[in-house]
C-alpha cells in the first residue's frame, strides 16, 4: 500500500489517528481526530503545548507525565483514558494509544504515532453501572441473583445483614441453605416455573445464621443476559405484617365466635352473598344455606310479598339505614314473627342486627289494651264522682240557706236579748254559712265545667278580658285599677268556659292588688318555643314559689281569709278548663312583686 493511499485511509477514517514529529514538535491529526476535539488545522497549530492544554485539568496529573516519558524514550508505548476539552467547551472521554518510533542512538524517539477513540458513551454506561450498583447495594430490600443450579451469585448488603452471613460466605451457598421452604429437590421445579411465568410474588421464609426463620415477601423474575440465565429476586421483611395478620385472624375468629353466639340475629351481606348466625336460624327456622343469598332471604321469608318488602329495604339502604324498622316474617313452621331490623353499611357490604320483638309487641299491645280499659274505668269513676259531688253540693245548698236565714232572724229579732258573746257567735255562724255556700257553689261550678261539652270556635280573648275588667270595676267602683289589655289576642275554645277562666285569673289579680298603691293588671299573648302562650300579670301581693305546687288544687289557699277572701276553688277551675282545652297552665311569682299566670289552649 503506497503512502498516498494510506494517507487517504487515515484522513477518511472515523477514528482519530495522529503522527507527531517530535524533533519539529509538530502534530499531524487525521480528520477524525480533529472532528473529535473540535479544532480544524486551518485555525490551530498542533504541538505539545496544545496536546497538554486540551487534557482536562483533573486528568493532567496522570496523563502529562506519561506523554513526556514517551517523548524522552522512557516508554515505548502507552494507553491512556482521559477527558478532552473540545473547542466548543464540551468534554469528551477518549482512549488514546501511542507508540514511540525511530529512536536514535541515545534512545530518543524521532516520532510518535497512535490512535484516539471517543469512549464517552462507554464511560457513561460504566458510571451508570457504578451508580446502579451503589443503589442496589444500598437498597433496604434484600436483592439476590441465583443461577440455574440454585447457587447464589450476587447478594446486596441488606441481604448479607439480614442473613447474618458475609457476602463471601453467601456466594458459596445455595438458595436451599437459606430458604427452608425451597429444598434442593424443589429448586428445579421452582426454576422452571419462574422461567415459564416470567416472575411472581410469594411469601416464604429466610433462615438466618443463628437459626431464626424470618417471614419474607419475595418477588422473583427470570432474566437471560448474554446467554447467562439467572433468577433475581427482591425480599422484604414482613414480620410485622404477619404479626398483624395473625392478630387479625385471631380477632376475626373471636368476632366470629361472638357473633355466632349472640342472642340476637346477625347477618353479613357482601354483594349478593349473605352469612347469618345461629340466632337467625333459630328465629326463622331455616338453615344457613337456605338464606345464603339476598334473593333467597326475601323470597324464602316473605313469599308473595318479597318484592314489596325488598323495595322498603332498598329505600332504607339509600337513606343510609339510619333508623331501625320492624318487619314481620313467616317462619318455616308458618308462624309470623316480628323482627326489629337495624343495618350498618360500610365500603363493601352491610351488617344486619335482627331482634325478635314478637313478645315485646304482644306485651305492648296488651299494655295498650289495659290502658284503654283503664281509661274507660277512670272516665266512669270520674263521672260517678262528679255526679256524686254535684248531688252532694246541690243537696247542701238548702240546709245552708236555712242556717244562714235563721242566723239572720236571730240577729235581727233577738239582737237585744243576746249578749256580746251571743251576737258574735251568730255573726260567725252567718259568715260560715256564707263561706260554705260559696264552697258549694265552687264545687258545683267545677262539676259543671268537668261535665260540659266543649264547643270550640274562634274567640276574641281581648274582648272577653275587657268585659271581665269592666264587670270587676262596676262591682267595686271605689277601686282604681289600671287594666292593660293587648289588642288582637284570639284563641280557639269554648267562649263560656274561657270567660270563666278569665274571670278567675283577672279576679285573682284584682283581689291581690288591693293593697298596692298603683295596682295594675295586664293581659296579653307571646310566643314561646313555637307555641302561643296567654298570660295574666299583676303587681300585687305575689306568693312564695316553694308552694306553687299547691296553687291549682281544690280548696288550696296561700293567703289567710283575714288577708284576702276566697274559697280556694278558682285556680282549680282554671286548671280544669285549660286541661279540657288540651293546654297547660303555670304560675310564676315573687312575694311582694306580683304574679304571672300563663296558659295554652292546645
MIBA-174907 format. One record per residue: x, y, z of N, C-alpha, C, CB in turn. Coordinates in pm, whole numbers, plus 50000, padded with zeros to 5 digits. Glycine has a CB too. Example, Ala and Ser with C-alpha at 12.3 -4.5 7.8 and 13.67 -1.06 7.14 Angstrom:
2
513194943150780512304955050780513204967050780511314955350905
512854977550708513674989450714512905000350787514084994050572
***
This chain:
602
500864988250000500005000050000500915012350000499025000050124
500715021349898501565033149890501155043649992501505039049750
501975053950007501775063950112500535072450086502995072850124
500245074849957499055082949927497775075949969499005086149777
497705062549936496515055049976496385054650127496555040949920
497475052950198497445052550344496955065850400498845049050401
497455076450342497025089750389495545091750368497805100850318
495015086550252493585087850224492775080050326493265082950083
493245067950356492515059850455492485066650591493155045850468
493655071550631493745077950762492885090550768495195081450795
492805097550654492055110050653490545107750660492385118050527
490095096950598488655094450593488175085650706488295088150461
489055080150786488625071350897487895079451003489845063950960
486865073051065486085079951171486875080451300484735072851195
487755070651324488585071151443489735081051419489125056951480
490335085751527491395095551514492775088951506491355105251630
493585093651416494965089351404495855101651413495195081651271
497045099551465497965110851475499415106451454497815117551611
500215116051408501625113851381502335126251431501925110951227
503255124051528503875135351597505375135451567503615134651752
505795145951496507215148051468507805154751591507445156651338
508535146651670509005151551799510115161851783509485140051884
510945160351680512045169651664511525183551625513035164451559
510535183851536509955196851495508835201151588509445196051352
508405192051677507255194251768506025198851690507615204751877
505755190051589504565193251507503735180551494504975198851365
502425182151510501495170951507500685170951378500555171351627
500525158951325499575157151216498385149651274500215149451094
497205155351260495975149151313495055145751198495265158551413
494515133851201493565129851096492265137951111493275114651104
491435137251007490155144251009489295139451125489405142450877
489335126151151488555120651263489015126151397488655105451265
490335127851415490875133451540490405147851555492435132651541
490545155551444490165169651453488675171351482490535176851323
487845162751422486395163551449486105160151596485615153851355
486875150651649486665146451787486975157751884487525134251820
488085165251858488465175551954487875189251920489975176551960
487275190451800486585202851764487495214051719485805207551878
488625210651662489545220751610489895217051466490835221951699
490045227251377490465224651238491935228551223489565232551136
492595222551126494025225251106494235239351051494635215051010
493185245150996493325258550941493495269051049492135261850854
492955266351164492945276651268493825273351387491555278851315
494425261651390495155257251509496505251351469494325246951589
497545254451550498845248051534498955237351641500015258551545
499125224751597499125213451688500545210151731498445201151623
500815211551864502115208051918501925202752060503095220251915
503065200952131502995195052266502185203852359504405193052322
502355216952352501595226152440500095224452416502015241052414
499715223152289498295221452257497765208252314498075221952105
498535197552293498095184352339497875184352490499115173552300
498825190352564498685190452709497545199852753500005194652775
497295210352675496275220152713494865214652700496405232752628
494645205652601493275200752582492935189352677493075196152438
493925184652753493625174452855492895181252971494935167352905
491835175053018491055180553129491965182853250489865170953167
491845194453318492755197353430492825186253534492335209953497
491705179553558491685168953661492455156653616490245165153696
492635155153483493305143253432494775145753397492585138153308
495215158353396496595161553357497645155053447496795176453358
497435154753579498485148453663498785134153625498065148853807
497775126853570498015112953532498505111653389496755104853550
498095120953299498395119453156499715125853114497275125553075
499975138053158501135145553108502455138253136501165159453172
502675132753256503945125553277504135113853182504015120353419
503035106853145503165095553053503575100552914501835087553045
502945111752872503285117352740504775121052738502395129752708
505265126852845506665131252849507615119252854506915140352969
507175108352920508005096152921508135090652780507405085453016
507055091152701507125086352563508075095152480505715086152499
508035107952508508855117252430510355115752458508435131452459
510695112552586512135111452616512635097152609512435117052753
511785087852560512215074152541512095065352663513615073952496
511555070452773511395062152892510325051352872511035070853013
509395053852783508355044052750508355041852599506935048952798
507995029752561507875026552418506455029452372508245011752391
505455025452455504055027452416503215029152544503505015352328
502045034352524501155036452640499705037852591501585049052721
498775034152679497325035952652496735044052769496585021952636
496075054752737495525063652840494025065852815496275077152841
493275067552924491865071752917491735084652995490895060652972
491245094952929491145107952994490105116252921492525115152997
489865128152978488875137152919489575148252841487975143253029
488965151752729489475162552644488495174052648489705157652498
489085186352654488275198452646488175202352499488885210152732
486975200852440486795203552297486795218552270485485197252247
486905221952143486935235952104485635243352137487215237151958
484475236152144483195242752174482905243252324482065235552102
483895239052406483715239652551483165227152615482835250852584
482735217552534482215205052589483365195552622481235198352490
483035184752689484045175052732483695161252678484155174552888
484725153952631484525140152586485575131352651484595139052430
485175118752674486145108752720486765102152598485465098152813
488115100152604488815093752493489755083052547489585104252408
490045073852457491115064052484492185066352377490585049052481
493385069652424494495072552330495585062052347495085087052353
496075056952230497195047452230498345053952149496775033252168
499545053952207500685059852138501915050852144501015073552197
502705051352037503935043452031505075052351979503745030751938
506215052052051507395059852009508205051751907508285063752133
508625058051795509355050951688510555059451645508405048051565
511395053151562512565059851504513475065251614512145071151410
513965056251700514825060651809516245062951757514825050251924
516935072651812518325075051775519245066551865518685090251788
520555068651851521495060451928521355062552078522915063451886
520845074252114520665077052258519335071852309520765092152284
518575065852219517275060152261516145069952256517375054752398
516365081852200515295091652193514515089452063515855106252202
513185089152074512375087051953512305099751871510955082251989
512195098051738512015109551649510535112251625512745107151516
509695101751640508275103351610507445095051710507955099051462
506185098951720505205090751790503965090051703504865096651932
503425078051696502195076051619501175069351710502455067451489
499905071351674498895064951759497465067551713499045069751900
496535062851793495105064051764494395070151886494485050151727
493205075251858492375080551966490915077151937492575096151983
490165072952038488775068752021487885076052122488635053352038
486665079252080485655085252170485025074052254484545093052087
485225074452386484645064152474483655070352575485785056552551
483105081852535482175088852627480985079952662481675102052563
480385073552560479195065152586479545053752680478625059452454
480725047552656481105036452745481305041252887482375029652694
481945053052902482195058353036480885061353109483065070953028
479935067053033478655069953096477945057153140477755077853000
478055046953056477465034053093478115028553219477585024052979
479445029653222480155024853340479745032653465481665025853318
479605046053448479185054253562477785050153610479205069253525
476895047753511475545043553548475565030153618474645042853425
476435021153569476535008053633477035009453777477454998853553
478035018253794478555020353929477465026154019479785029753927
476735036053963475665042254040474565032054072475075054153963
474195024253972473165014053995473635003754096472785007053863
474925000354085475464990954183475384996354323476904987554149
475695009554337475615015754470474185016054519476195029954466
473255019354427471835019754466471355006054509470975024954350
471714995854429471294982254462471904977954594471704972454350
473154981354612473824976954735473274984254857475324979254724
472824996854837472285004454950470785002854968472605018954932
470144994954881468694993054891468324986555025468174984454774
467184990555078466724984455205466164970555183465654993255270
465654967855062465204954155031466414945355003464224954154909
466234932755035467294923055003467224919754855467164910155090
468374919954787468434916854644469454905754623468804929554560
469064896054541469974884554519469744879054379469744873454626
470804872354326470734865354199471024850654226471724871454095
470324842154151470524827654166470674821654027469314821054244
471664812354012471834806153881470984793453871473314802753856
471084786853758470224775253731470404764253833470494769853593
471604763153889471884752553987471444756454128473374749253987
470884768454144470434772754275471504779654356469934761054351
472674782754295473744789454367473474804554373475104786654301
473814810554485473734825054498474944831054427473684829354649
474694839554328475794845454252475934860454281475574843254103
474954866354348475074880254393474104882554508474794890154275
474584890154608473714894754716474114909054750473804885254844
473134917254785473494930854827473714931254978472384940854786
474064942955027474414944355168473224941055259474914958455196
472004945355218470834942755301470614927655319469574949155240
470844919955212470674905455221471734899455315470774898955082
472954904255303474024899255390473704902055536475374905655352
473264914355563472954917955702471754910155755472684932955714
470764907855669469574900555713469904885955745468494901255605
470684879555660471024865455683472054863855795471554859155555
472874874055816473904872855918475184866655866473394864856033
475294864855733476494859455671477204870655595476154847655576
478494869055575479214878355489478854875255344480764877455511
479124884755255478834882255114479654870455060479124894855032
480884869955104481734858955056481154845455097483164860455111
480634844655220480034832155265478774828855186479704832855415
477944838855162476694836355090476954831854947475834848955090
478014837054885478284833354747478854819254734479244843154686
479044812454846479424798154842478224789254876480584795354941
477024795354894475854787954940474794787454830475274794455066
473804778754851472674777554759471444783454826472434762854718
470404785254746469154790754800468554781354904468134793154686
468784768454889468244758654985468894760055122468444744454933
470104765755126470784767655255470124778755338472264770955233
469454788155271468904799655343467384800455335469494812555289
466754791855256465294791755244464774777755274464834796355101
464254775455395463814761955431462624757055350463454761555577
461924766155282460784761955201461184758355059459744773055198
462494759355027462954755654893464084745454906463434768254813
463774732954937464814722654946465404719654808464224709655009
466564713154804467234710854674466364703954571468464702554696
465534694354613464724687254515463574695754460464164674654577
463254706954525462184715554479462704726754389461444721454597
464004729854398464534741154322464364739654172465984742954354
464634728054109464434727053964462994730453921464784712853917
462024725853998460624729253965460404744253979459644721354057
460944749954085460804764354109461424772053993461464768454244
462624767853950463334774553841462494774553713464694767753815
461984762853678461194761753555459894769853564460864746953526
459314770653683458084778353700458344793253679457474775953840
459434798153738459784812153719460104814953573460984816153808
460844805953511461234807853370459994807753280462224796853326
459044799153311457834798053228456934810253248457064785153262
456734814353375455824825453404456484839053391455264823953544
457784839753397458484852453390458734858753526457714861953306
457934854853624458124860053759456814860153836458694874153754
456914861153966455734861754054456194866154192454994848054060
455214868054282455474872054420454954861054512454804885954454
455784857254610455384846754704455804850854845456024833054664
455194844654943455634845855082456484833655116454414847055180
457614836055179458504824955213459184828055345459544822455101
460204819955377460984821855499462464822355463460704810455601
463204830655533464654830755521465244827255657465184844655470
466154817555654466754812755778468084819855800466944797155775
468234826155914469444833855944470544824755997469134845056045
471694830656014472854823056064472584817056201474094831956070
471804824356285471524819356419470284810456426471364830856514
469754806556309468684796556306467274802256312468854787256418
467124815256310465774821056312465184820856171465804835656368
463884818056163463174818456035462364831456030462244805856018
462724840255935462094853355923461164853155803463144864655911
459884856755821458954857055706459344868055609457494859055754
459314864555479459704874055375458684873855262461124870855320
458464885555203457734886455077458784887354968456734898755074
458744877854874459794876754774459194878454635460534863154784
459774887854561459404889954421460534884654335459104905154390
460264874654251461314868454170461014870754022461434853254201
462074872053944461984873953799463044865353728462164888953762
462724861753606463684854353524464354863953427462994842653446
465654862053402466374870453306467464862253239466994882953376
467724865653113468834859453039469684870852984468314849952922
470914871853032471804882752995473034876852928472194891353119
473184880052799474334874952719474444859852732475674881552766
473284853252724473264838752728473344832952867474374833552649
473474841352970473534836453108472164837753171474604844153191
471604826553219470274826453279470394828153431469524813353245
469544837053483469504838953629468064841253671470404850953673
467824838753798466604843253864467044853653966465804831253931
466504865653953466864875954052465614879154135467414889053982
465864882854257464744884854347464944896454443464494872454425
463814900954496463784911554597463014906054717463124924854541
463624906754834462984901454955462764912655054463844890155018
461604912455121461254922855219460754915955346460164932655162
461244920655457460824915055587459364918455612461724920555703
458544908255631457114910455655456714904955793456254903755543
457674905155886457364900156021456214908056083458614901056111
456234921356069455174929656128453844926856059455534944656117
453894925455926452654922455855452084909055898452894922555704
452954899155913452494885955956451934886656098453634875755950
452574894856183452064896356320450664902456319453014905056405
450524912856233449214919356224448184909756166449304932056137
448584902156063447654892556003447234882056104448294885855881
448184877456185447834867656287446884873756390449104862456356
447194886256429446304892956524444914894756465446894906556565
444864898156334443564899856269442814886656260443744905756130
443564875956230442904862756224442344858956360443884851956175
443164861656464442694858656599441474867156633443824861056703
441554880056600440434889056628439204884756549440814903556594
439424881056421438294876856338437664864156394438734874656193
438514854956440437994842556497437164845456622439154832856531
437694854256706436934857756826435634864756791437774866656917
435704873656690434504880756649433464870956594434834891356544
433934861256514433004851356460432344843456573433744841756364
433154839556672432584832256786431544840856858433684827856883
431914853556878430994862456950429694864356872431664876156975
429824867156739428634869056657427804856356651429014873556517
428514845056640427804832256630426954829556753428794820856610
427434833956870426724830956995425924842757047427714826457100
425764853156965424904864157006423464859357023424964875556903
422774864357126421364860457139420514866857029420824864557277
420984878056973420264884656864420744879256731420454899956870
419874880056631420264875756498421244885556437419044874256409
422194880456361423174888856293423434883056154424504889856376
423604891956057423874887655920424874897255857422554887055836
425674891655767426664899755695426404898155546428134895455732
426174909455481425944909355336427134915255264424664917055300
427614908255164428664913255075428284909354934430084907655114
427924919454854427384916354722426034909554738428354907554641
425884897954671424644890254683424734879654792424304883754551
425934877654847426114867154947425644872055084427574862654953
425104862755162424584865955294425024854955390423014867355291
425664859055498426104849655601425354852955729427664850355623
424644842855784423824845355903424364836956019422324841855876
424044841256142424504833856260423424824156307424894843456373
423744817056416422854806656466421514812256512423524799156580
421534824456569420294830356618419304832556505420584843556689
419794836156384418894837956270418244824556234419664843756148
419024813756242418434800556216417314797656315419524789556225
417544800956443416534798356544415304807156526417124800356683
415534819756486414404828956468413544824856349414914843256449
414214821356236413474818856112413084804156094414284823255994
413814795156158413544780856139414234775256016412074778556129
414974783455941415674778855821417164776955850415484788855705
417794767855773419224765855785419964776655705419624751655736
421244778355734422024789155672422034788355520423444789055724
422224776355467422334775055322421024778755252422734760855285
419914779055327418634782955268418464798155263417484776755347
419384805355330419294820055335420624826455297418874824655476
421444819655215422804824455193422954834455080423684812855166
421864839055019421914849954922420794859754955421784844654775
420944871954906419934882154933418604878554868420404895854883
418664872054752417424867854685416714857154767417714862654543
417474847554818416864836854900416224842755026417914826254938
416884852755084416364858655208414944863855188417294870155256
414754871955085413434877955066412424867855013413534889754970
412824859754915411854850254859411444839654962412424843454735
412384835155045412094824655142411244829755258413384818655195
411574841655309410924846655430409664854855404411884854855507
409504859955279408374868855254407454864255140408874882455223
407864853855068406974848054969406454858154868405814841455036
405114859254858404494868054760404764882754790403004865554755
405104886054914405374899954950406864903454936404904902655093
407664894554878409114896554871409464909554800409784884854799
408844912354686409174924354610408834936954689408434924554476
407684936954756407264948654834408204951254951405834946854886
408554940655024409434942155140410834946055094409484929155223
411274940454982412614943754934412694958354891413004934654817
411634963654834411644977754795411764986854917410364981254716
411124982955029411264990555153412714989855202410304985255262
413304977855196414694976055237415634984355151415074961255228
415424984455019416304992154930416165007054956415974989054783
414945011554988414765025755021415525029255149413255029055038
415495020255248416245022455371417755022755344415915011555474
418215014155256419635014055220420045027355158419945002455123
419215032455067419505045155002419585056455103418455048254896
418735055555207418715065855311419815064055414417375065955381
420615053555400421735051455491421415042955613422225064555537
420235036455613419865027555725420015034455860420715014855722
419475046755870419695054655992418775050656106419515069255961
417635044756074416675041556181416285026856171415415050656173
416005020456285415575006456281414155005456225415645000256422
413834993756174412504991356120412024977656166412504992355963
410754976856201410164964056243409454957956123409174965956363
409864945556090409294938655975408794924756018410354937455861
407564921255979407094907556006407694897955905405544906856002
407884885455944408314875055851407644861855888409864873555852
407624852855792406974839855814408044829255836406064836055694
408004822955952408954812255984408674799855898408874808656134
409624790755904409474778455828408264770455875410744770055839
407914771656006406734764656059405444772456033406884762156207
405504783155948404364791055905403834800556011403264781955862
404554802356121404144812356220404764825756183404574808056363
404124836556230404584850056199405394855356317403384859456169
406574860456286407414866856387407674881256344408764858856407
407884889856442408204903956413409664906456449407264913656493
410414911356350411844914056369412104928956363412694906656264
412884933856460413394947556454414724946956380413554953956598
414764953456263415904952556173416724965456182415444950056026
418014964056205418904975756204420134972156122419314980056350
420464980756025421584977955936422684988255948421114977255792
423914983855922425084992855921425844990255792426014990456047
426075000955714426764999755587428235003455600426095008555482
429084996555526430485000555512430874998755366431414992055606
432135000655333432545002055193432084990455105434045003255185
432274978155151431994966755063430814958255108433204958155054
430064962555206428954954155249428114960355358429454941255296
427364951655426426454955855532426484945755645425024957455478
426174950555763425954941855878424534944355927427014944655992
423784933355950422424934456000422354929256143421434926655909
421554935856223421214930956356419704928856359421674940856469
419274917156403417864913356398417404908956537417624902056294
416434916256593415894912956724414464908056708415954925256820
414194896356764412814891156763412024898756869412784875756791
411114907456823410334915856916408884911556919410434930656876
408624898956879407244894156879406634895057018407174879756827
407364890057119406844890357256406684904757304407774882557351
407634913257267407534927157310406334934057249408804934757274
406074931357119404914937457055403614932457118404914934556906
403584919557153402394914257219402184921057354402514899057236
403314922957427403204929657557402754944057541404554929157632
403284950957439402874964857415401404965657380403704971057303
400944955957299399524955657263398654953457386399264944757159
399104944357474398364941757597398344954157686398974929857673
399474961357690399514973657770398564984157713400954979357776
398544985157578397604994757517396164991157549397814995357365
395874977957543394514973657575394154976657719394344958657547
395104973857810394854976657952394704991557977395984970958038
395534999557908395425014057925394075019257877396555021157851
393635013857762392335017957711391225014157808392065011757573
391325001957861390334997357958390385005958084390564982557994
391625009058128391765017458248391215031358224393245018358290
391425036558102390905049858073389385050058078391395054557935
388795039458026387325038458034386865038158178386815025957959
387555029958259387165028858400387365042158474387985017758469
388485049058441388725062058506387625071858469390095067858465
387245071758339386165080858299384875077658371385945080058147
384605064358384383375060458454383425064658599383155045458444
384555062058666384675065858807384625080958824385985060358866
385275087858732385255102558740383845107858724386185108658632
383125101958628381745106258608380915103658733381115099058487
381165091858796380435088658919380765098659029380755074358967
382085101659042382485111159147381935125059120384015111759158
381955129058992381425142258960379935142758985381735145958816
379255131758951377815131358976377525131959126377195118658915
378345124359201378185124459347378455138459404379135114059413
379535144659356379895158059402378775167959369381225162659338
378225166759248377145175759208375915173759297376765173459060
375605160959323374425158159405374605163259547374125143259407
375785160359605376045164659742376015179859752377385159259792
376695186459653376755201059656375355207059643377665206259545
374585201159551373225206359531372375204359656372545199459411
372505192659721371705189759840372135198059960371795175059874
373355202959962373825211060074373325225460068375335210860079
372935229959953372585243959939371365247760024372335247259793
370355239360025369125242660102369405243360251368025232260074
370085233360313370365234560457371215246860489371085221960507
372155250160400372985261860426372165274760420374145262560325
371225275260326370345286960321369525288260448369405286160199
369055276460500368265276660624369115281760740367715262560656
370355276660751371225280960862371475295960855372565273360859
371795300760735372055315060718370805323260748372555317960577
369635318260703368395325560727368025326460874367285319060652
368115315160945367775315361087368775323661167367725300961143
370065323461126371045331761196370735346561175372465328661146
370255350061055369915363961029368675368261110369675366060879
367695358861122366485361961201366865364461347365445350361192
367735355661400368145357261539368855370761558369075345661582
369705374261460370425386961473369475398961465371495387961364
368455397961384367555409161365366475410061475366905408261229
365835398561508364695398761600365075396961747363725388161562
366175390861774366555387961912367885394461952366635372861933
368275404561875369565411061900369635416662041369795422161799
368485422762087368515429162220368565418962333367305438062238
368155406762308368115396562414369465389362426366975386362385
370365391362327371655384162328372745393262379372015378962186
373665387162451374825394862495375855395362381375445388762624
376985401562407378015403062302378525389662251379185411162356
378675380262344379165366962302378175360362209379415357962425
376895361362242375875355062157375835361362020374505356062222
375875374962016375855381661887377105377961803375765396861906
378255376761870379485372961798379365358861739380695373561893
378805349761819378645335961770377705335461651378115326761881
376595343061659375655343061547376335348661419374395351461583
377145359361440377845365061323378775354961260378635377561364
379465347361343380385337161289379625326161219381255331261401
378425322261280377615311961214377175316861076376375308261301
376755329661068376325335160940377445335360838375765349060957
378635339860880379765340260786380165326360741380955347260850
380135316860836380495303060800379505297360700380555294060925
378225300360720377225295360626377435301260487375805298460676
377755314460486378015320860356379225314660288378225336060374
380305312660367381525306460311381235292460260382655305860416
380455285060339380125271560297379305271760169379355264260407
378415281660158377645282960035378535285859916376595293960049
379535294459938380465297459828381265285059788381425308759868
381685277059888382395264559857381515255159776382855257559986
380275254059817379345245359744379165250559601377985244659816
379045263859587378925269459453380165266359369378695284759462
381365266959436382595263659365382615249259319383795266259452
382205240059407382145225959370381185223659255381735217559490
380005230159264379035228759155379595234159024377735236059189
380285245359035380875251158914381925241758855381505264858945
382805236058942383845226758895383215214458833384765222659011
382155209258899381475197558845380835200658711380415192558942
380205212358703379555216358579380565217758466378805229558599
381715223858497382755225658394383295212158348383905234358449
383455202758440384015189558406383075181558318384315181658532
381745184458329380775176258256380315182758128379595173358343
380525195558113380055202557994380825198257870380165217558014
380125197557757380785195157630381525207757585379765190757523
382685205757522383475216957472383005220357330385005213557474
382605232657310382205237557179383245247857133380765243657182
384225243257058385345251957022384995260656902386595243756993
385415273056911385355282156798386345293456823383905287656776
386555301756724387475312956740386875323256834387805319356603
387675327656931387195336657034388155348357046387045329357171
387635360557062388465372157090388695372857240387805385457037
389855368557283390165368757425390345383157475391425360557453
390765391957386390885406057425389535411657465391495414457309
388495408557385387145413457416386645407557547386175410157302
386865394357567386425388057693387115394557812386715372957690
388425397257800389165403257911388645417157943390665403857878
388315424957838387765438257864386415437557935387625446057732
385575427757897384275425957961384445422558108383455415057890
385335413058138385565409058277386105420858357386555397158284
387035428558301387585440058370386525450458401388695446358288
385625452658304384545462358327383625457858439383745464558198
383325444458441382435439158547383085440458685382095424358519
384395438058693385095439458821385055453958869386545434658809
385265463358777385255477458814383865481958859385735486058697
382795476658797381425480258836381075475058975380435474758734
381625463359012381335457859144382025465859255381765443059151
383205471059224383935478859324384345492259261385195471059378
383385501359246383685514059177384685522759252382415521859156
384875520359382385805528559459387265525359428385555526659608
387535513759369388935509859339389355514959203389115494559346
390585519659194391155524559069392285514859027391685539359084
391975505758937392965495658890393215497958741392455480858917
394495498758703394845500558562394835487058490396245507358548
393975485958390393935473858308394685476358178392455469558279
395655467658147396395468258021396065455557944397955469658044
395205456957844394725445257769395215446457625393155444157775
395995436757581396545436957445395435435157342397615425857428
395585442057229394605440957121394915428857033394595453957037
393865423556975394025412956876394445399456930394995417256778
394205397057061394545383957117393355374657094394895385157271
393545364457012392485355056979392895341057019392155355556828
391905332557035392165318657070391045309857021392345316957220
391245296757031390225287156989389745279557112390785277256881
388455280457141387925273557258386455276457279388695277457380
385945271457389384555273657427384435287557489384055262557525
383645296757431383575310457482383115311257627382635318657395
382125302957666381615303557803382695299657903380385294557819
383405288557873384435283957966385625293557969384905269857929
385975299057853387105308357851386795321057930387455311957707
385515325357931385185336858013385325333558161383765341657982
384885321258201385045317058341386525316958378384415303058364
387375311958284388825311558308389355325558335389555305358186
388965335358248389465349058266388855355658389389175357458142
387615352258422387005357758543387815353858666385555353058558
388275341458671389045337058786390455343058787389135321858787
391145343058669392505348358668392525363458689393185344858535
391665370858617391625385358633391055389058769390805391758523
390095380958818389535383458950390595381859059388375374158977
391425371659047392525369859144393485381759139393295356759115
393825385859014394735397259001394125409859063395085399758852
392825411959039392105423359101392185422459252390625423659055
391935410659306391875408759451393245410859515391345394759484
394285405159457395595405359524396375418359499396415393559477
395785427859423396405441059410395715451359499396375445759264
394835446559589394035455659672394905464259764393035447859756
396055459259802396895466559898398095473359831397395457160007
398045475059698399125481359623398735495659592399445473459492
399695504759600399415518859578398915521759438400625526959605
399555516059335399135518259196398935504559130400205526859118
397785498359157397535484859107397445484458954396245479259169
397985473658896397935471958751397715457158721399235477258683
396835454758625396565441158578396745441058427395125436358619
397535431258377397855430858234397445417358176399365433358210
396865417858055396535405557983397165406357844394985403457973
397805395757801398445395957669398785382057618399685404257674
399625381757516399975369357446401435370357400399015366657323
402135359057398403515358757347403805344857293404525362557458
404875343757215405285330857157406435325257238405685332357007
406315312357277407385305357349407575291657285407055303957501
408795289257238409125276257178408145272457067409145265257285
407775282356986406875279756874405425277856913407335267756802
405035281457037403665279357084403115292657135403625268457195
401805294757114401145306857163400815305157311399865309857081
401285314757392401065314357537400335327257577402435312857615
399225325657652398455337057704398845339157849396905334757689
398775351757897399185354258034398335365258098400665358058040
398225364458232397635374958315398695378558418396275370258384
399045391458422400145395658509399655407158599401405399958424
400075406858726399705417858816400915421958899398515413758910
400775432858971401865437659058401435437159205402265452159019
400655426659237400085425559370400965418559471398805418559363
400295411159563400985405259679401965394359641399985399759775
401675387059534402555376059496402495364559595403975380859483
403355354359576403385342959666404755336459659402275332659630
405025327559754406295320259762406255308459667406575315559908
407195307859571407185297159469407405283359528408255299959366
407875282459652408015269259714406675262259728408675270559851
405585270059729404255264159748403435264759620403515271359860
404105266959506403385268059379402645255259343404335271759268
403155243659388402515231059354401125229559416403385219559399
400805238059517399505237059583398465246259520399655240459730
398905254959428398025265459377396765260159311398765273959279
396895249859229395785245759143394965234359201396295241859008
395155231459330394345221359396393055227359451395135214759510
392055219059473390765223759527390945227759673389675212759514
390345239259709390345244459846391735248259897389745234259940
392735249359804394075253159848394195268459846395165246759756
394765274059955394965288459967396375291160019393895294860061
397005301559962398325305460010398255317960097399265307759892
397045323660111396845335260197395645332660287396645348260114
395685337660408394575335660503393365343860463395005339360644
392175339560514390935346660482390915360560542389725338660531
391675362460651391735375760708392505385460619392365375160846
393375379860526394115388560433393295390860307395485382260397
392895379760242392135380660117391035370260121393055378459992
389865374160073388735364960072388905354559962387415372760052
388055344159968388075333959864387925320059921389355334759786
387615310559831387355296559873388495287259836386065291459809
389405291759749390485282859704390065273859589390965274259818
388925277059522388455268859411388765275059275386965266459423
389065287959273389215294959145390285289159054389525309359170
391475286859109392565281659024392365267058988393905283459093
391635259459073391285245659037390375245858916390605238259156
389435255458912388545256758797389355260858673387425267158825
390315270158691391165274258579391905262158520392185284958625
392505254158606393255242558557392355233058480393925235258673
391125230458534390215221158468389815226258330388985218858554
389555239358318389175244858187390335243658088388755259658200
391545247158133392715246358044392975232057999393965251958114
392885222558091393145208458056392095203357959393175199658182
390835207457977389785203057886389995208657745388425207157939
390755219557734391105225057604392425219457551391185240357613
393015209957624394265203857579395495212157605394185200957434
395405221857699396535230557726397155228157862396115244757714
398055237057902398715236358032398685250258095400185231158018
398815250758227398825263358299399965263158399397465265758369
400585274658420401685275558515401675289458578403045272558446
402355290758690402405303458762403845306758798401535302958890
404155319858797405465324858838405235337058927406365328358713
406005337859037405755348959128406925351059221404485346659209
406875362259291407815365559397407055373459500409055373459343
407235370159625406475376659732406665391759724406905371359870
405515398859719405525413459716405815419459580406505418359811
406005410959477406355416359344405405411259236407795412459308
404205407359275403185403459179403325389159132403235412559061
402435385159039402385371458989402015371558842401395362859070
402425361058771402065359158630401525345058613403285361658536
400325343758558399715330858527399665329458376398285329658590
400305318758324400375316358180399615303658147401845315258131
398965303358029398235291357989398225290157837396785291758044
398065277857792397905274957649396565268257629399065266057595
396125267557502394795261857473394875250057377393875272557415
396035243557373396155231557291396175234557141395025222257322
***
